[in-house]
Amino acid sequence: MNIPETNQPRIVIIGGGFGGMNLIKKLKKTDYQVVLLDKRNFHTFQPLLYQVSTSGLEPESIAYPLRKIIRKQKNMHFRLAEVHRIDTQLQKVRTDIGDLHYDHLVIATGTRTNFFGNKTIEENAIWMKSLPQALNIRSLMFENLEKANRTEDPVKRKELLRFVIAGAGPTGVELSGAFAELRSNVLQADYPDMDTSEIEIHLIEGADRVLPPFSKQSSEKAQKFLEDMGVTIHLETLVGNYENNRVTTKGDLVLDTATFIWSAGVTGASIEGFEETALLPKLNRYKVDRYNHVAGFQNIYAIGDIALMETEDFPKGHPQLAQPAIQQGKNLAKNFKKMLRKEELEPFKYFDKGSMATIGRNKAVVDMGKIHFGGFLAWFIWMFIHLWFLVGFRNRVVTFFNWTYSYLNYDKAARLIVRPFKQNKIIAEED
Ligand SMILES: Cc1cc2nc3c(=O)[nH]c(=O)nc-3n(C[C@H](O)[C@H](O)[C@H](O)COP(=O)(O)OP(=O)(O)OC[C@H]3O[C@@H](n4cnc5c(N)ncnc54)[C@H](O)[C@@H]3O)c2cc1C
C-alpha cells in the first residue's frame, strides 16, 4: 500500500462517511499516523441522494473528495481500497490492494440495502444507497418517460408511467414527494404531447403510517402532504415480489411497473473476521461499549450506522442516522487524543437534535423532542440544516443556487440521461 512506517501509532479508519470523516477531521496534527481506506474516493451526503435521482441536484453537489480532507496533513494517508477481511490476531486489514497493519482500527462502513433475503427483489428492483445508484434511477425514469412518449400501446404506457416505491421511511417519502413535484412542475412542460396526468406514483409501506420512526402528528402531516400532491399510499401492505415488471404484495394489490424502487431497509455493511459476540448476526452491527470498543477488543472500534451501542436511553442502539455517526466520530477523536495524554476516556452520550423529512416545496415535517411541526417553517429549517451540514463550501453555494433557481422557476436542473440505465447487478459491481 506504500504507507510509510513511522514511530507514530497507526490508526486505520475504514469508511469516509459521516462517522469516519468527522473522526479524521479532528485527528489533524496529532501524534498518530492515520490511514483512511474507502472503496470510493469521495464522501457521499446520503440525505440528498433522492434529489440526484429526481434531477434536483447534480451528483457533484453532494459528494466531497476524501483526499481534500487530508490535504497538507503529513501524518494522514488515503487509499482507494475495499476491505474484505480483518485479521484480528495479526492486526491486519485485508483489502483488494493488499494488507495493512494497524495499531488501532476504526470500522465506519455504514450500511447496505437490506432485501430481507429476497433474491428476486435484489436483482430486479432498483436501490438507492450510492451516487451511481441515484444516477441509475434518474436514467431509468427518463428512459421510461421517453419510451412512454413514443409507445402507442396503452398497457405498456401505463407500466412505463407508473413509479412504485417500497418503504415509506424518510427516503421513500422524500423520493415520492420529489417525483410528484417533478411531474407537476417540469414534466408537463417537457412533454407537451403526453398526458402527464397518466403518471402514477405509488408508495407502499408495511406499517400503518408513513414515516414510522417519526411522531404520529408528523406521519399524519406527511401523509396529507403526499396525498395532496397525488401520491397513492398503500399502508399495511407488504411487498411479496417484483418480477417481469410486476409488483405483487402479500395482499390483493398488484402493480405493473417498469420502475420499482426499494427503500425498505438497511443492514450493516460488516466485514468478515469477527465472532458472533462482536458482530451481531441478524443486525450485522458490531456490538460496542460506551467508548465504541468492539466487544472483546481494546484497539478495534466501530462508529456510526455499523455500531450498536446499548444505553439506557437507547436499549436497541442509536438510530441509523447522520447525527449519531458524526457525534461518535468526534467523541472517538477526543478519546484518541486523551489516550496520548494517558487521560481517562469519555463515554459517548448522544445528543438527539431531532428528525426531519421534506415532502416538497414549502412542505416538511420536524420532530424536536416533544415539539412537532410542519409546513413552510419546517421546510425552511430542513433546507438550512441540510445546507449547513453539506460538506464543502462549493457544494453549499452550488446547492443553494440550485434550490433558489428551482424555487423561483419551478424548474429542475439535471434531467439528463448521461449514461443508460444498468441492471442492479452491473451497477453494484461497478459501484
Ligand atoms: C437514501 C438515504 C437517505 C438518508 N437520509 C438521511 C437523513 O435525511 N437524515 C439522516 O440523519 N440520515 C439519513 N440517512 C442515513 C445516514 O446517511 C447514515 O446514518 C450515515 O451516512 C451513517 O454514517 P456512517 O459514517 O456510519 O456511514 P456512511 O456515511 O454510509 O459511510 C460509510 C463509508 O464506508 C465506505 N465503505 C463501506 N464498506 C467498505 C469497505 N468494505 N471497504 C472500504 N470502504 C467501505 C463507504 O464507501 C462509505 O464511504 C440516509 C441514508 C440513505 C441511504
PDBQT file of the ligand as one rigid body, heavy atoms in Angstrom, charges set to zero:
ROOT
HETATM    1  C1  LIG A 501     -31.002   7.456   0.782  1.00  0.00    +0.000 C 
HETATM    2  C2  LIG A 501     -30.618   7.788   2.196  1.00  0.00    +0.000 A 
HETATM    3  C3  LIG A 501     -31.167   8.900   2.813  1.00  0.00    +0.000 A 
HETATM    4  C4  LIG A 501     -30.829   9.229   4.128  1.00  0.00    +0.000 A 
HETATM    5  N1  LIG A 501     -31.375  10.343   4.698  1.00  0.00    +0.000 NA
HETATM    6  C5  LIG A 501     -30.998  10.715   5.942  1.00  0.00    +0.000 A 
HETATM    7  C6  LIG A 501     -31.491  11.909   6.546  1.00  0.00    +0.000 A 
HETATM    8  O1  LIG A 501     -32.293  12.633   5.943  1.00  0.00    +0.000 OA
HETATM    9  N2  LIG A 501     -31.044  12.245   7.798  1.00  0.00    +0.000 N 
HETATM   10  C7  LIG A 501     -30.149  11.471   8.471  1.00  0.00    +0.000 A 
HETATM   11  O2  LIG A 501     -29.748  11.826   9.583  1.00  0.00    +0.000 OA
HETATM   12  N3  LIG A 501     -29.678  10.328   7.938  1.00  0.00    +0.000 NA
HETATM   13  C8  LIG A 501     -30.079   9.932   6.701  1.00  0.00    +0.000 A 
HETATM   14  N4  LIG A 501     -29.592   8.776   6.152  1.00  0.00    +0.000 N 
HETATM   15  C9  LIG A 501     -28.711   7.921   6.964  1.00  0.00    +0.000 C 
HETATM   16  C10 LIG A 501     -27.300   8.483   7.017  1.00  0.00    +0.000 C 
HETATM   17  O3  LIG A 501     -26.850   8.750   5.712  1.00  0.00    +0.000 OA
HETATM   18  C11 LIG A 501     -26.420   7.461   7.716  1.00  0.00    +0.000 C 
HETATM   19  O4  LIG A 501     -26.913   7.285   9.010  1.00  0.00    +0.000 OA
HETATM   20  C12 LIG A 501     -24.972   7.917   7.769  1.00  0.00    +0.000 C 
HETATM   21  O5  LIG A 501     -24.453   8.042   6.469  1.00  0.00    +0.000 OA
HETATM   22  C13 LIG A 501     -24.134   6.943   8.589  1.00  0.00    +0.000 C 
HETATM   23  O6  LIG A 501     -22.806   7.349   8.563  1.00  0.00    +0.000 OA
HETATM   24  P1  LIG A 501     -21.643   6.257   8.613  1.00  0.00    +0.000 P 
HETATM   25  O7  LIG A 501     -20.370   7.011   8.716  1.00  0.00    +0.000 OA
HETATM   26  O8  LIG A 501     -21.952   5.251   9.646  1.00  0.00    +0.000 OA
HETATM   27  O9  LIG A 501     -21.721   5.502   7.206  1.00  0.00    +0.000 OA
HETATM   28  P2  LIG A 501     -21.730   6.063   5.721  1.00  0.00    +0.000 P 
HETATM   29  O10 LIG A 501     -21.957   7.514   5.694  1.00  0.00    +0.000 OA
HETATM   30  O11 LIG A 501     -22.665   5.183   4.969  1.00  0.00    +0.000 OA
HETATM   31  O12 LIG A 501     -20.249   5.798   5.212  1.00  0.00    +0.000 OA
HETATM   32  C14 LIG A 501     -19.722   4.524   5.043  1.00  0.00    +0.000 C 
HETATM   33  C15 LIG A 501     -18.473   4.604   4.164  1.00  0.00    +0.000 C 
HETATM   34  O13 LIG A 501     -17.798   3.376   4.225  1.00  0.00    +0.000 OA
HETATM   35  C16 LIG A 501     -17.365   3.002   2.946  1.00  0.00    +0.000 C 
HETATM   36  N5  LIG A 501     -17.276   1.536   2.936  1.00  0.00    +0.000 N 
HETATM   37  C17 LIG A 501     -18.252   0.642   3.216  1.00  0.00    +0.000 A 
HETATM   38  N6  LIG A 501     -17.786  -0.610   3.187  1.00  0.00    +0.000 NA
HETATM   39  C18 LIG A 501     -16.476  -0.524   2.876  1.00  0.00    +0.000 A 
HETATM   40  C19 LIG A 501     -15.450  -1.488   2.696  1.00  0.00    +0.000 A 
HETATM   41  N7  LIG A 501     -15.666  -2.789   2.875  1.00  0.00    +0.000 N 
HETATM   42  N8  LIG A 501     -14.219  -1.054   2.364  1.00  0.00    +0.000 NA
HETATM   43  C20 LIG A 501     -13.978   0.270   2.185  1.00  0.00    +0.000 A 
HETATM   44  N9  LIG A 501     -14.910   1.230   2.356  1.00  0.00    +0.000 NA
HETATM   45  C21 LIG A 501     -16.141   0.835   2.702  1.00  0.00    +0.000 A 
HETATM   46  C22 LIG A 501     -18.417   3.565   2.013  1.00  0.00    +0.000 C 
HETATM   47  O14 LIG A 501     -17.901   3.749   0.714  1.00  0.00    +0.000 OA
HETATM   48  C23 LIG A 501     -18.768   4.883   2.704  1.00  0.00    +0.000 C 
HETATM   49  O15 LIG A 501     -17.983   5.931   2.243  1.00  0.00    +0.000 OA
HETATM   50  C24 LIG A 501     -29.912   8.418   4.836  1.00  0.00    +0.000 A 
HETATM   51  C25 LIG A 501     -29.363   7.296   4.206  1.00  0.00    +0.000 A 
HETATM   52  C26 LIG A 501     -29.705   6.983   2.905  1.00  0.00    +0.000 A 
HETATM   53  C27 LIG A 501     -29.101   5.772   2.241  1.00  0.00    +0.000 C 
ENDROOT
TORSDOF 0
